[in-house]
Amino acid sequence: MSVAGAWSQAWPPARRASVTIGHNVQSEHWWQGAVIYQIYPRSFADANGDGIGDLPGILSRLDHLRGGPMSLGVDAVWLSPFFKSPLADFGYDVSDYTDVAPEYGSLDDLDALIAACHARGLRVLLDLVANHTSDQHPWFTDARSSRASRHRDWYWWADPGPDGASPNDWTTAFGDPAWLLDEVTNQYFLHSFFAEQPDLNWANPEVPSAMGEVMRFWLNRGVDGFRVDAIDAVGKDPELSDNPRELRRPFPFAPDPAGQYRLWNRDRPVTAQVVRAMRRVADEYEDRLLLGEAYVPAERMGAYAGDGSDDRLHLVFDFELLLSEWDADPFGHAIARGLAYSAPGTAPAWAFSNHDQRRHASRFGLDAAPLAALILLTLRGTSVIYTGEEIGMVDGEPGTGPGHDPLGRDRSRSPLQWDGSPSGGFSSGRPWLPLVDPERANVEDQAHDPGSLLSLYRRLIELRSASAALRRGEQRMLYDLGPGILAWTRSLGGEQLLVVANMARQPTTIDLRAIASGARLLAASVSGREGGALRDLRRIPLAPLEGLVLELTPPHGSVL
Ligand code: GLC
């Protein structure tokens, strides 16, 4: 029986829960063209002074996101894990999928948060960590207790090879051997991430059945969907075949540190069955979103996300752009590939930062942050903002030792800087990670400064929500406006917009006569530019790192 079949038979359809969100535009899915804000709960806002961000802290700061006078105006929040966890991977090692870890609050706090978000028209996504559990999860503690245990086959076990060797050569996402010998039963178990995160065996129908129950637990509480963690890792070759050496670079980005091409343990065709099973559960409810995290090249994105009417996820992140160098050519290339390889009628979820990567203000340069915002918020698709990027937060120092991420990802996880005080207004206690530079960048100062990055984010989000072309319109890349220039059009009905970004750090000019007979400025990434109609389309000056959103009047007889 297929995984999906097993799952749908095991679980009768649950009660349908639905919420009404005020501004929703009929006849489109709410996530198309939406702006989603990723909250890393540990670092957002601490209400009880223990130095760790929590759910009441998020509740107290919703004005920053939507429904307040100075809000960003985002459509949804995605909450990284707040479930019970021994924190080997800061919450991505879950030991209880259906409870809130005490340091973040309680289920009642979550219910209150969901209700408050919905009252503001803000959707709520949780993180579904489906590839693995914590090694402290009762399923795994039972599994490892004996070869005959109830949950043994919920995980991947294999006998040692000759001389006790690993069952095969697979490596983790971090480049270490992916098998660990468990002394109690003298078999190896598989872990695609840290050893404290044993991989679930989705080929066992009980696993999708149990995860379906987890999904329903949260969907019944009114959450609007999930960001699905590491979805490309869930399928594995049952024969456990060895991987080839990396003969070519199959990913356009980071190669496996061990030089391996993960042919048999990543991005496997069988993953489609897991995705289908998840999708069936989401479809028992109205309008729920599944947004996949898959570090796959653009060509493979269509295997994960479909057009909303089928059995794939609704959206998948595009990581080629996130990992591109700051330059018009790789950016243009990545964007074009992301759009071209999305399933028909769909577009990628775009982001420049998240809790795993260096912050983009540090990677691209702080001076590039305003233009990055303009690019991110004018792309066709769904734009995902990571906590702190809206004020130009930069990386901190990666911590070492217990309480720190062994991979140094702490650097992009420092607390959000709400004000200029030493604790950044994040906590009345000692923050779990040091603040980086609250006096340089904080929400309070920037909220009231029209020239700030935060004000630019707010204006761009406002423009996006007011413009059907920006939210849903077609996007066509323009490649010939000059060196260092990244440009595209967005169009829907009669609305025709041009986004032009001078990614170079020197001034330039562009000539728009071939594509327009008139242009009106809607937004600029550099403050001080005069609004309204542009006078001379032959020579439009662009400052270094300046981007513009223009409304175009097409030349006579042309169709953009
Ligand atoms: C995802 C998460 C990352 C985590 C990994 C394993 O990539 O974003 O933080 O370490 O999955 O769960």
Boltz pocket constraint, residues with backbone or C-beta under 6 A from the ligand:
constraints:
  - pocket:
      binder: B
      contacts: [[A, 89], [A, 92], [A, 93], [A, 129], [A, 193], [A, 229], [A, 230], [A, 293], [A, 355], [A, 356]]
      max_distance: 6.0
